[in-house]
Amino acid sequence: MKFVSIGTPEASRSRRDGGGQAGFSLLEALVSLAVILAFAGVLGPHLSQARRIMAHADGRVAAQVLLRSLLDAPFDRSSVADLSRDGETAGLRWRVVSEPVAAAAPRAADRLNWQAYRVMASVMWGSDQVITAETIRLRRAPGR
């Protein structure tokens, strides 16, 4: 069987004869180790922060669900003026505050049938974690 070589005859002869050594040199191994350590050094703080975020994810999701349910709950429009409620549910502390939205005094002919109220809700969990949201709700103006 005849072998065909591409390149110089000396190079192909040294490979066939086993003259070259297989493996990596010490310098190549050290350079690859330095590159891996550099990547680990750059990614380490980011992975640590991601781990911290995931540790608080369950509390954040539970707080968001409670906040949405507080804002979507049936709204008692008869006693909405300056209403403040608070409580605790499943280890989450919550507070809902409503106040009338200040509007310019309308003329008698332009009197509105509805009055707007700002509803602010907040849910706290852990030692210093808070999530808040606010919305506008309408109520029939008094005397209408």
Phi and psi in radians as a Rosetta constraint file:
Dihedral C 1 N 2 CA 2 C 2 CIRCULARHARMONIC -1.891 0.35
Dihedral N 2 CA 2 C 2 N 3 CIRCULARHARMONIC 2.349 0.35
Dihedral C 2 N 3 CA 3 C 3 CIRCULARHARMONIC -1.695 0.35
Dihedral N 3 CA 3 C 3 N 4 CIRCULARHARMONIC 2.447 0.35
Dihedral C 3 N 4 CA 4 C 4 CIRCULARHARMONIC -1.865 0.35
Dihedral N 4 CA 4 C 4 N 5 CIRCULARHARMONIC 2.295 0.35
Dihedral C 4 N 5 CA 5 C 5 CIRCULARHARMONIC -1.984 0.35
Dihedral N 5 CA 5 C 5 N 6 CIRCULARHARMONIC 2.494 0.35
Dihedral C 5 N 6 CA 6 C 6 CIRCULARHARMONIC -1.901 0.35
Dihedral N 6 CA 6 C 6 N 7 CIRCULARHARMONIC 2.167 0.35
Dihedral C 6 N 7 CA 7 C 7 CIRCULARHARMONIC 2.026 0.35
Dihedral N 7 CA 7 C 7 N 8 CIRCULARHARMONIC -2.825 0.35
Dihedral C 7 N 8 CA 8 C 8 CIRCULARHARMONIC -1.423 0.35
Dihedral N 8 CA 8 C 8 N 9 CIRCULARHARMONIC 2.622 0.35
Dihedral C 8 N 9 CA 9 C 9 CIRCULARHARMONIC -1.105 0.35
Dihedral N 9 CA 9 C 9 N 10 CIRCULARHARMONIC -0.558 0.35
Dihedral C 9 N 10 CA 10 C 10 CIRCULARHARMONIC -1.184 0.35
Dihedral N 10 CA 10 C 10 N 11 CIRCULARHARMONIC -0.690 0.35
Dihedral C 10 N 11 CA 11 C 11 CIRCULARHARMONIC -1.176 0.35
Dihedral N 11 CA 11 C 11 N 12 CIRCULARHARMONIC -0.750 0.35
Dihedral C 11 N 12 CA 12 C 12 CIRCULARHARMONIC -1.234 0.35
Dihedral N 12 CA 12 C 12 N 13 CIRCULARHARMONIC -0.546 0.35
Dihedral C 12 N 13 CA 13 C 13 CIRCULARHARMONIC -1.205 0.35
Dihedral N 13 CA 13 C 13 N 14 CIRCULARHARMONIC -0.672 0.35
Dihedral C 13 N 14 CA 14 C 14 CIRCULARHARMONIC -1.223 0.35
Dihedral N 14 CA 14 C 14 N 15 CIRCULARHARMONIC -0.526 0.35
Dihedral C 14 N 15 CA 15 C 15 CIRCULARHARMONIC -1.281 0.35
Dihedral N 15 CA 15 C 15 N 16 CIRCULARHARMONIC -0.690 0.35
Dihedral C 15 N 16 CA 16 C 16 CIRCULARHARMONIC -1.254 0.35
Dihedral N 16 CA 16 C 16 N 17 CIRCULARHARMONIC -0.564 0.35
Dihedral C 16 N 17 CA 17 C 17 CIRCULARHARMONIC -1.434 0.35
Dihedral N 17 CA 17 C 17 N 18 CIRCULARHARMONIC -0.169 0.35
Dihedral C 17 N 18 CA 18 C 18 CIRCULARHARMONIC 1.392 0.35
Dihedral N 18 CA 18 C 18 N 19 CIRCULARHARMONIC 0.349 0.35
Dihedral C 18 N 19 CA 19 C 19 CIRCULARHARMONIC -1.207 0.35
Dihedral N 19 CA 19 C 19 N 20 CIRCULARHARMONIC -0.530 0.35
Dihedral C 19 N 20 CA 20 C 20 CIRCULARHARMONIC -1.504 0.35
Dihedral N 20 CA 20 C 20 N 21 CIRCULARHARMONIC 2.700 0.35
Dihedral C 20 N 21 CA 21 C 21 CIRCULARHARMONIC -1.700 0.35
Dihedral N 21 CA 21 C 21 N 22 CIRCULARHARMONIC 2.463 0.35
Dihedral C 21 N 22 CA 22 C 22 CIRCULARHARMONIC -1.521 0.35
Dihedral N 22 CA 22 C 22 N 23 CIRCULARHARMONIC 2.680 0.35
Dihedral C 22 N 23 CA 23 C 23 CIRCULARHARMONIC 1.927 0.35
Dihedral N 23 CA 23 C 23 N 24 CIRCULARHARMONIC -3.022 0.35
Dihedral C 23 N 24 CA 24 C 24 CIRCULARHARMONIC -1.856 0.35
Dihedral N 24 CA 24 C 24 N 25 CIRCULARHARMONIC 2.625 0.35
Dihedral C 24 N 25 CA 25 C 25 CIRCULARHARMONIC -1.401 0.35
Dihedral N 25 CA 25 C 25 N 26 CIRCULARHARMONIC 2.886 0.35
Dihedral C 25 N 26 CA 26 C 26 CIRCULARHARMONIC -1.076 0.35
Dihedral N 26 CA 26 C 26 N 27 CIRCULARHARMONIC -0.664 0.35
Dihedral C 26 N 27 CA 27 C 27 CIRCULARHARMONIC -1.127 0.35
Dihedral N 27 CA 27 C 27 N 28 CIRCULARHARMONIC -0.749 0.35
Dihedral C 27 N 28 CA 28 C 28 CIRCULARHARMONIC -1.109 0.35
Dihedral N 28 CA 28 C 28 N 29 CIRCULARHARMONIC -0.717 0.35
Dihedral C 28 N 29 CA 29 C 29 CIRCULARHARMONIC -1.133 0.35
Dihedral N 29 CA 29 C 29 N 30 CIRCULARHARMONIC -0.715 0.35
Dihedral C 29 N 30 CA 30 C 30 CIRCULARHARMONIC -1.180 0.35
Dihedral N 30 CA 30 C 30 N 31 CIRCULARHARMONIC -0.670 0.35
Dihedral C 30 N 31 CA 31 C 31 CIRCULARHARMONIC -1.149 0.35
Dihedral N 31 CA 31 C 31 N 32 CIRCULARHARMONIC -0.764 0.35
Dihedral C 31 N 32 CA 32 C 32 CIRCULARHARMONIC -1.148 0.35
Dihedral N 32 CA 32 C 32 N 33 CIRCULARHARMONIC -0.662 0.35
Dihedral C 32 N 33 CA 33 C 33 CIRCULARHARMONIC -1.124 0.35
Dihedral N 33 CA 33 C 33 N 34 CIRCULARHARMONIC -0.690 0.35
Dihedral C 33 N 34 CA 34 C 34 CIRCULARHARMONIC -1.137 0.35
Dihedral N 34 CA 34 C 34 N 35 CIRCULARHARMONIC -0.679 0.35
Dihedral C 34 N 35 CA 35 C 35 CIRCULARHARMONIC -1.137 0.35
Dihedral N 35 CA 35 C 35 N 36 CIRCULARHARMONIC -0.764 0.35
Dihedral C 35 N 36 CA 36 C 36 CIRCULARHARMONIC -1.108 0.35
Dihedral N 36 CA 36 C 36 N 37 CIRCULARHARMONIC -0.749 0.35
Dihedral C 36 N 37 CA 37 C 37 CIRCULARHARMONIC -1.153 0.35
Dihedral N 37 CA 37 C 37 N 38 CIRCULARHARMONIC -0.611 0.35
Dihedral C 37 N 38 CA 38 C 38 CIRCULARHARMONIC -1.135 0.35
Dihedral N 38 CA 38 C 38 N 39 CIRCULARHARMONIC -0.760 0.35
Dihedral C 38 N 39 CA 39 C 39 CIRCULARHARMONIC -1.085 0.35
Dihedral N 39 CA 39 C 39 N 40 CIRCULARHARMONIC -0.748 0.35
Dihedral C 39 N 40 CA 40 C 40 CIRCULARHARMONIC -1.123 0.35
Dihedral N 40 CA 40 C 40 N 41 CIRCULARHARMONIC -0.664 0.35
Dihedral C 40 N 41 CA 41 C 41 CIRCULARHARMONIC -1.147 0.35
Dihedral N 41 CA 41 C 41 N 42 CIRCULARHARMONIC -0.605 0.35
Dihedral C 41 N 42 CA 42 C 42 CIRCULARHARMONIC -1.339 0.35
Dihedral N 42 CA 42 C 42 N 43 CIRCULARHARMONIC -0.703 0.35
Dihedral C 42 N 43 CA 43 C 43 CIRCULARHARMONIC -1.427 0.35
Dihedral N 43 CA 43 C 43 N 44 CIRCULARHARMONIC -0.376 0.35
Dihedral C 43 N 44 CA 44 C 44 CIRCULARHARMONIC -0.940 0.35
Dihedral N 44 CA 44 C 44 N 45 CIRCULARHARMONIC -0.956 0.35
Dihedral C 44 N 45 CA 45 C 45 CIRCULARHARMONIC -1.081 0.35
Dihedral N 45 CA 45 C 45 N 46 CIRCULARHARMONIC -0.619 0.35
Dihedral C 45 N 46 CA 46 C 46 CIRCULARHARMONIC -1.186 0.35
Dihedral N 46 CA 46 C 46 N 47 CIRCULARHARMONIC -0.692 0.35
Dihedral C 46 N 47 CA 47 C 47 CIRCULARHARMONIC -1.184 0.35
Dihedral N 47 CA 47 C 47 N 48 CIRCULARHARMONIC -0.625 0.35
Dihedral C 47 N 48 CA 48 C 48 CIRCULARHARMONIC -1.135 0.35
Dihedral N 48 CA 48 C 48 N 49 CIRCULARHARMONIC -0.747 0.35
Dihedral C 48 N 49 CA 49 C 49 CIRCULARHARMONIC -1.152 0.35
Dihedral N 49 CA 49 C 49 N 50 CIRCULARHARMONIC -0.707 0.35
Dihedral C 49 N 50 CA 50 C 50 CIRCULARHARMONIC -1.101 0.35
Dihedral N 50 CA 50 C 50 N 51 CIRCULARHARMONIC -0.660 0.35
Dihedral C 50 N 51 CA 51 C 51 CIRCULARHARMONIC -1.135 0.35
Dihedral N 51 CA 51 C 51 N 52 CIRCULARHARMONIC -0.714 0.35
Dihedral C 51 N 52 CA 52 C 52 CIRCULARHARMONIC -1.119 0.35
Dihedral N 52 CA 52 C 52 N 53 CIRCULARHARMONIC -0.728 0.35
Dihedral C 52 N 53 CA 53 C 53 CIRCULARHARMONIC -1.101 0.35
Dihedral N 53 CA 53 C 53 N 54 CIRCULARHARMONIC -0.758 0.35
Dihedral C 53 N 54 CA 54 C 54 CIRCULARHARMONIC -1.187 0.35
Dihedral N 54 CA 54 C 54 N 55 CIRCULARHARMONIC -0.521 0.35
Dihedral C 54 N 55 CA 55 C 55 CIRCULARHARMONIC -1.150 0.35
Dihedral N 55 CA 55 C 55 N 56 CIRCULARHARMONIC -0.555 0.35
Dihedral C 55 N 56 CA 56 C 56 CIRCULARHARMONIC -1.670 0.35
Dihedral N 56 CA 56 C 56 N 57 CIRCULARHARMONIC 0.038 0.35
Dihedral C 56 N 57 CA 57 C 57 CIRCULARHARMONIC -1.152 0.35
Dihedral N 57 CA 57 C 57 N 58 CIRCULARHARMONIC -0.689 0.35
Dihedral C 57 N 58 CA 58 C 58 CIRCULARHARMONIC -1.090 0.35
Dihedral N 58 CA 58 C 58 N 59 CIRCULARHARMONIC -0.777 0.35
Dihedral C 58 N 59 CA 59 C 59 CIRCULARHARMONIC -1.110 0.35
Dihedral N 59 CA 59 C 59 N 60 CIRCULARHARMONIC -0.697 0.35
Dihedral C 59 N 60 CA 60 C 60 CIRCULARHARMONIC -1.150 0.35
Dihedral N 60 CA 60 C 60 N 61 CIRCULARHARMONIC -0.746 0.35
Dihedral C 60 N 61 CA 61 C 61 CIRCULARHARMONIC -1.136 0.35
Dihedral N 61 CA 61 C 61 N 62 CIRCULARHARMONIC -0.765 0.35
Dihedral C 61 N 62 CA 62 C 62 CIRCULARHARMONIC -1.091 0.35
Dihedral N 62 CA 62 C 62 N 63 CIRCULARHARMONIC -0.695 0.35
Dihedral C 62 N 63 CA 63 C 63 CIRCULARHARMONIC -1.156 0.35
Dihedral N 63 CA 63 C 63 N 64 CIRCULARHARMONIC -0.690 0.35
Dihedral C 63 N 64 CA 64 C 64 CIRCULARHARMONIC -1.152 0.35
Dihedral N 64 CA 64 C 64 N 65 CIRCULARHARMONIC -0.686 0.35
Dihedral C 64 N 65 CA 65 C 65 CIRCULARHARMONIC -1.141 0.35
Dihedral N 65 CA 65 C 65 N 66 CIRCULARHARMONIC -0.766 0.35
Dihedral C 65 N 66 CA 66 C 66 CIRCULARHARMONIC -1.133 0.35
Dihedral N 66 CA 66 C 66 N 67 CIRCULARHARMONIC -0.726 0.35
Dihedral C 66 N 67 CA 67 C 67 CIRCULARHARMONIC -1.062 0.35
Dihedral N 67 CA 67 C 67 N 68 CIRCULARHARMONIC -0.790 0.35
Dihedral C 67 N 68 CA 68 C 68 CIRCULARHARMONIC -1.103 0.35
Dihedral N 68 CA 68 C 68 N 69 CIRCULARHARMONIC -0.707 0.35
Dihedral C 68 N 69 CA 69 C 69 CIRCULARHARMONIC -1.197 0.35
Dihedral N 69 CA 69 C 69 N 70 CIRCULARHARMONIC -0.581 0.35
Dihedral C 69 N 70 CA 70 C 70 CIRCULARHARMONIC -1.142 0.35
Dihedral N 70 CA 70 C 70 N 71 CIRCULARHARMONIC -0.713 0.35
Dihedral C 70 N 71 CA 71 C 71 CIRCULARHARMONIC -1.332 0.35
Dihedral N 71 CA 71 C 71 N 72 CIRCULARHARMONIC -0.496 0.35
Dihedral C 71 N 72 CA 72 C 72 CIRCULARHARMONIC -1.587 0.35
Dihedral N 72 CA 72 C 72 N 73 CIRCULARHARMONIC -0.075 0.35
Dihedral C 72 N 73 CA 73 C 73 CIRCULARHARMONIC -1.112 0.35
Dihedral N 73 CA 73 C 73 N 74 CIRCULARHARMONIC 2.671 0.35
Dihedral C 73 N 74 CA 74 C 74 CIRCULARHARMONIC -0.954 0.35
Dihedral N 74 CA 74 C 74 N 75 CIRCULARHARMONIC 2.392 0.35
Dihedral C 74 N 75 CA 75 C 75 CIRCULARHARMONIC -1.824 0.35
Dihedral N 75 CA 75 C 75 N 76 CIRCULARHARMONIC 2.086 0.35
Dihedral C 75 N 76 CA 76 C 76 CIRCULARHARMONIC -1.402 0.35
Dihedral N 76 CA 76 C 76 N 77 CIRCULARHARMONIC 1.698 0.35
Dihedral C 76 N 77 CA 77 C 77 CIRCULARHARMONIC -1.359 0.35
Dihedral N 77 CA 77 C 77 N 78 CIRCULARHARMONIC -0.230 0.35
Dihedral C 77 N 78 CA 78 C 78 CIRCULARHARMONIC -1.303 0.35
Dihedral N 78 CA 78 C 78 N 79 CIRCULARHARMONIC -0.525 0.35
Dihedral C 78 N 79 CA 79 C 79 CIRCULARHARMONIC -2.166 0.35
Dihedral N 79 CA 79 C 79 N 80 CIRCULARHARMONIC 0.739 0.35
Dihedral C 79 N 80 CA 80 C 80 CIRCULARHARMONIC -1.441 0.35
Dihedral N 80 CA 80 C 80 N 81 CIRCULARHARMONIC -0.391 0.35
Dihedral C 80 N 81 CA 81 C 81 CIRCULARHARMONIC -1.112 0.35
Dihedral N 81 CA 81 C 81 N 82 CIRCULARHARMONIC 2.153 0.35
Dihedral C 81 N 82 CA 82 C 82 CIRCULARHARMONIC 0.832 0.35
Dihedral N 82 CA 82 C 82 N 83 CIRCULARHARMONIC 0.856 0.35
Dihedral C 82 N 83 CA 83 C 83 CIRCULARHARMONIC -1.615 0.35
Dihedral N 83 CA 83 C 83 N 84 CIRCULARHARMONIC 2.394 0.35
Dihedral C 83 N 84 CA 84 C 84 CIRCULARHARMONIC -2.371 0.35
Dihedral N 84 CA 84 C 84 N 85 CIRCULARHARMONIC 2.184 0.35
Dihedral C 84 N 85 CA 85 C 85 CIRCULARHARMONIC -2.256 0.35
Dihedral N 85 CA 85 C 85 N 86 CIRCULARHARMONIC 2.565 0.35
Dihedral C 85 N 86 CA 86 C 86 CIRCULARHARMONIC -2.614 0.35
Dihedral N 86 CA 86 C 86 N 87 CIRCULARHARMONIC 2.861 0.35
Dihedral C 86 N 87 CA 87 C 87 CIRCULARHARMONIC -3.123 0.35
Dihedral N 87 CA 87 C 87 N 88 CIRCULARHARMONIC -2.971 0.35
Dihedral C 87 N 88 CA 88 C 88 CIRCULARHARMONIC -2.410 0.35
Dihedral N 88 CA 88 C 88 N 89 CIRCULARHARMONIC 2.334 0.35
Dihedral C 88 N 89 CA 89 C 89 CIRCULARHARMONIC -2.377 0.35
Dihedral N 89 CA 89 C 89 N 90 CIRCULARHARMONIC 2.100 0.35
Dihedral C 89 N 90 CA 90 C 90 CIRCULARHARMONIC 0.911 0.35
Dihedral N 90 CA 90 C 90 N 91 CIRCULARHARMONIC 0.725 0.35
Dihedral C 90 N 91 CA 91 C 91 CIRCULARHARMONIC 1.414 0.35
Dihedral N 91 CA 91 C 91 N 92 CIRCULARHARMONIC 0.049 0.35
Dihedral C 91 N 92 CA 92 C 92 CIRCULARHARMONIC -1.851 0.35
Dihedral N 92 CA 92 C 92 N 93 CIRCULARHARMONIC 2.194 0.35
Dihedral C 92 N 93 CA 93 C 93 CIRCULARHARMONIC -1.577 0.35
Dihedral N 93 CA 93 C 93 N 94 CIRCULARHARMONIC 2.343 0.35
Dihedral C 93 N 94 CA 94 C 94 CIRCULARHARMONIC -2.330 0.35
Dihedral N 94 CA 94 C 94 N 95 CIRCULARHARMONIC 2.777 0.35
Dihedral C 94 N 95 CA 95 C 95 CIRCULARHARMONIC -2.616 0.35
Dihedral N 95 CA 95 C 95 N 96 CIRCULARHARMONIC 2.361 0.35
Dihedral C 95 N 96 CA 96 C 96 CIRCULARHARMONIC -2.195 0.35
Dihedral N 96 CA 96 C 96 N 97 CIRCULARHARMONIC 2.221 0.35
Dihedral C 96 N 97 CA 97 C 97 CIRCULARHARMONIC -2.221 0.35
Dihedral N 97 CA 97 C 97 N 98 CIRCULARHARMONIC 2.348 0.35
Dihedral C 97 N 98 CA 98 C 98 CIRCULARHARMONIC -2.208 0.35
Dihedral N 98 CA 98 C 98 N 99 CIRCULARHARMONIC 2.526 0.35
Dihedral C 98 N 99 CA 99 C 99 CIRCULARHARMONIC -2.602 0.35
Dihedral N 99 CA 99 C 99 N 100 CIRCULARHARMONIC 2.586 0.35
Dihedral C 99 N 100 CA 100 C 100 CIRCULARHARMONIC -1.171 0.35
Dihedral N 100 CA 100 C 100 N 101 CIRCULARHARMONIC 2.540 0.35
Dihedral C 100 N 101 CA 101 C 101 CIRCULARHARMONIC -1.436 0.35
Dihedral N 101 CA 101 C 101 N 102 CIRCULARHARMONIC 2.192 0.35
Dihedral C 101 N 102 CA 102 C 102 CIRCULARHARMONIC -1.214 0.35
Dihedral N 102 CA 102 C 102 N 103 CIRCULARHARMONIC 2.217 0.35
Dihedral C 102 N 103 CA 103 C 103 CIRCULARHARMONIC -2.261 0.35
Dihedral N 103 CA 103 C 103 N 104 CIRCULARHARMONIC 2.765 0.35
Dihedral C 103 N 104 CA 104 C 104 CIRCULARHARMONIC -1.116 0.35
Dihedral N 104 CA 104 C 104 N 105 CIRCULARHARMONIC 2.509 0.35
Dihedral C 104 N 105 CA 105 C 105 CIRCULARHARMONIC -1.145 0.35
Dihedral N 105 CA 105 C 105 N 106 CIRCULARHARMONIC 2.052 0.35
Dihedral C 105 N 106 CA 106 C 106 CIRCULARHARMONIC -1.352 0.35
Dihedral N 106 CA 106 C 106 N 107 CIRCULARHARMONIC 2.699 0.35
Dihedral C 106 N 107 CA 107 C 107 CIRCULARHARMONIC -1.229 0.35
Dihedral N 107 CA 107 C 107 N 108 CIRCULARHARMONIC 2.836 0.35
Dihedral C 107 N 108 CA 108 C 108 CIRCULARHARMONIC -1.031 0.35
Dihedral N 108 CA 108 C 108 N 109 CIRCULARHARMONIC -0.639 0.35
Dihedral C 108 N 109 CA 109 C 109 CIRCULARHARMONIC -1.273 0.35
Dihedral N 109 CA 109 C 109 N 110 CIRCULARHARMONIC -0.462 0.35
Dihedral C 109 N 110 CA 110 C 110 CIRCULARHARMONIC -1.754 0.35
Dihedral N 110 CA 110 C 110 N 111 CIRCULARHARMONIC 0.250 0.35
Dihedral C 110 N 111 CA 111 C 111 CIRCULARHARMONIC -1.000 0.35
Dihedral N 111 CA 111 C 111 N 112 CIRCULARHARMONIC 2.326 0.35
Dihedral C 111 N 112 CA 112 C 112 CIRCULARHARMONIC -1.467 0.35
Dihedral N 112 CA 112 C 112 N 113 CIRCULARHARMONIC 2.601 0.35
Dihedral C 112 N 113 CA 113 C 113 CIRCULARHARMONIC -1.456 0.35
Dihedral N 113 CA 113 C 113 N 114 CIRCULARHARMONIC -0.305 0.35
Dihedral C 113 N 114 CA 114 C 114 CIRCULARHARMONIC -2.163 0.35
Dihedral N 114 CA 114 C 114 N 115 CIRCULARHARMONIC 2.612 0.35
Dihedral C 114 N 115 CA 115 C 115 CIRCULARHARMONIC -2.152 0.35
Dihedral N 115 CA 115 C 115 N 116 CIRCULARHARMONIC 2.397 0.35
Dihedral C 115 N 116 CA 116 C 116 CIRCULARHARMONIC -1.609 0.35
Dihedral N 116 CA 116 C 116 N 117 CIRCULARHARMONIC 2.462 0.35
Dihedral C 116 N 117 CA 117 C 117 CIRCULARHARMONIC -2.214 0.35
Dihedral N 117 CA 117 C 117 N 118 CIRCULARHARMONIC 2.398 0.35
Dihedral C 117 N 118 CA 118 C 118 CIRCULARHARMONIC -1.598 0.35
Dihedral N 118 CA 118 C 118 N 119 CIRCULARHARMONIC 2.187 0.35
Dihedral C 118 N 119 CA 119 C 119 CIRCULARHARMONIC -1.979 0.35
Dihedral N 119 CA 119 C 119 N 120 CIRCULARHARMONIC 2.082 0.35
Dihedral C 119 N 120 CA 120 C 120 CIRCULARHARMONIC -1.997 0.35
Dihedral N 120 CA 120 C 120 N 121 CIRCULARHARMONIC 2.278 0.35
Dihedral C 120 N 121 CA 121 C 121 CIRCULARHARMONIC -2.196 0.35
Dihedral N 121 CA 121 C 121 N 122 CIRCULARHARMONIC 2.501 0.35
Dihedral C 121 N 122 CA 122 C 122 CIRCULARHARMONIC -2.444 0.35
Dihedral N 122 CA 122 C 122 N 123 CIRCULARHARMONIC 2.546 0.35
Dihedral C 122 N 123 CA 123 C 123 CIRCULARHARMONIC -2.242 0.35
Dihedral N 123 CA 123 C 123 N 124 CIRCULARHARMONIC 2.292 0.35
Dihedral C 123 N 124 CA 124 C 124 CIRCULARHARMONIC -2.044 0.35
Dihedral N 124 CA 124 C 124 N 125 CIRCULARHARMONIC 2.445 0.35
Dihedral C 124 N 125 CA 125 C 125 CIRCULARHARMONIC -2.547 0.35
Dihedral N 125 CA 125 C 125 N 126 CIRCULARHARMONIC 2.816 0.35
Dihedral C 125 N 126 CA 126 C 126 CIRCULARHARMONIC 1.133 0.35
Dihedral N 126 CA 126 C 126 N 127 CIRCULARHARMONIC -2.760 0.35
Dihedral C 126 N 127 CA 127 C 127 CIRCULARHARMONIC -1.488 0.35
Dihedral N 127 CA 127 C 127 N 128 CIRCULARHARMONIC -0.614 0.35
Dihedral C 127 N 128 CA 128 C 128 CIRCULARHARMONIC -2.530 0.35
Dihedral N 128 CA 128 C 128 N 129 CIRCULARHARMONIC 0.420 0.35
Dihedral C 128 N 129 CA 129 C 129 CIRCULARHARMONIC -1.682 0.35
Dihedral N 129 CA 129 C 129 N 130 CIRCULARHARMONIC 2.217 0.35
Dihedral C 129 N 130 CA 130 C 130 CIRCULARHARMONIC -2.413 0.35
Dihedral N 130 CA 130 C 130 N 131 CIRCULARHARMONIC 2.464 0.35
Dihedral C 130 N 131 CA 131 C 131 CIRCULARHARMONIC -2.278 0.35
Dihedral N 131 CA 131 C 131 N 132 CIRCULARHARMONIC 2.380 0.35
Dihedral C 131 N 132 CA 132 C 132 CIRCULARHARMONIC -2.287 0.35
Dihedral N 132 CA 132 C 132 N 133 CIRCULARHARMONIC 2.742 0.35
Dihedral C 132 N 133 CA 133 C 133 CIRCULARHARMONIC -2.692 0.35
Dihedral N 133 CA 133 C 133 N 134 CIRCULARHARMONIC 2.735 0.35
Dihedral C 133 N 134 CA 134 C 134 CIRCULARHARMONIC -2.500 0.35
Dihedral N 134 CA 134 C 134 N 135 CIRCULARHARMONIC 2.720 0.35
Dihedral C 134 N 135 CA 135 C 135 CIRCULARHARMONIC -2.584 0.35
Dihedral N 135 CA 135 C 135 N 136 CIRCULARHARMONIC 2.999 0.35
Dihedral C 135 N 136 CA 136 C 136 CIRCULARHARMONIC -1.977 0.35
Dihedral N 136 CA 136 C 136 N 137 CIRCULARHARMONIC 2.307 0.35
Dihedral C 136 N 137 CA 137 C 137 CIRCULARHARMONIC -2.105 0.35
Dihedral N 137 CA 137 C 137 N 138 CIRCULARHARMONIC 2.659 0.35
Dihedral C 137 N 138 CA 138 C 138 CIRCULARHARMONIC -1.894 0.35
Dihedral N 138 CA 138 C 138 N 139 CIRCULARHARMONIC 2.605 0.35
Dihedral C 138 N 139 CA 139 C 139 CIRCULARHARMONIC -2.494 0.35
Dihedral N 139 CA 139 C 139 N 140 CIRCULARHARMONIC 2.507 0.35
Dihedral C 139 N 140 CA 140 C 140 CIRCULARHARMONIC -1.045 0.35
Dihedral N 140 CA 140 C 140 N 141 CIRCULARHARMONIC 2.364 0.35
Dihedral C 140 N 141 CA 141 C 141 CIRCULARHARMONIC -1.105 0.35
Dihedral N 141 CA 141 C 141 N 142 CIRCULARHARMONIC 2.511 0.35
Dihedral C 141 N 142 CA 142 C 142 CIRCULARHARMONIC -0.994 0.35
Dihedral N 142 CA 142 C 142 N 143 CIRCULARHARMONIC 2.458 0.35
Dihedral C 142 N 143 CA 143 C 143 CIRCULARHARMONIC 1.500 0.35
Dihedral N 143 CA 143 C 143 N 144 CIRCULARHARMONIC 0.104 0.35
